[in-house]
């Protein structure tokens, strides 16, 4: 029995320490695929700091 509530959504757009806060607000987003920012240690640190 298929239910949309069983679907997990990962946002894979451009994520950085500045814009992640507006995406975290959406309860429909279950996680993030961090692309280019994942190659920059300072940016990963900024992303983590922004959401904790």
Secondary structure, 3 states (H helix, E strand, C coil): CCCHHHCCCEECCCCCCCCHHHHHCCCCCCEECCCHHHHCHHHHHHHHHHHC
